[in-house]
Amino acid sequence: MSDGVPPSVADRKINYFVADWEGNLIASCILVIVPNLTRGARPYGLIENVITHPDYRRQGVRKCLIHHALQSA
């Protein structure tokens, strides 16, 4: 940890996405950009740990969050 920031937060290859409603965290996911030595050295992304609070499921929150993560990749 450097300057109080965990290494995973400071790593630019790891991107955190959150959805909030009225200041409350209702969903989150992580996009990891992985360096690659094959396929022309093009990196690829993995979306992990997609979590939505039970009270906000089946309302499109997860879909919007994943769409936002994909747009940033």
N, C-alpha and C positions, 0 to 999 in steps of 0.2 A: 504494500500500500504506500502510495506516495502522496504527500500533502492531504491525507485523509480520504483520498479517492481510491476505491478498489481497482486493481488492474483491469478487471473486466469492463468497468465503466469507462476507463480511459482508453481502452483499445478501440480504434476506429473501425475495426472489422466486425465488432459486435454492436448491433443497433437495437435499442429498446424502444418499443412502441406501447403506448398506454391510451386507454379511453377513459374519460372521466365524465361523471354526471354530477353537476352541482358540487364540484370539489371532491367527489368520492371516486376512487379508483374502481372501475367496473370491469375492465378487461386489460389484458396485456399479452404481448408476444415478443419474441426475440428473433432478429434476423442476423445470421452469421454469414459474413462474406468469406469464403474459403479460397485462398490462393491455389492455383492449379498449375502443374507442370505439363499437363497434356492438353490436347485440343487447342493448340495455339497459345497456351499460357493464359487462357481466359478464366477468370475466377467464376465460381458459382455460389449460389446462396442457399441457405437452409433456414426455414422458418420453424422455430421450436417453441415449446412451452406456451401454447395458445390457451389462455385461461379466461373464462368469463364468469362473473359472479352469477350464481343461480337466479337471482331476481331479474337479470337482464338477458337471459338466454332466449333464443328464438325471436329476437327483435332486430336482427341484422347487425348487431354490434361487432361480432366476430368477423363477418364478411367485410365490413368497412375497414376494420383494423388490418386484416390481411391484405386487402386491396391497397391500403396506404403503404404497408411494408413493401409490397411488390413494386409500387410506383417509385419507391426510393432506391430500389436495388440497382 
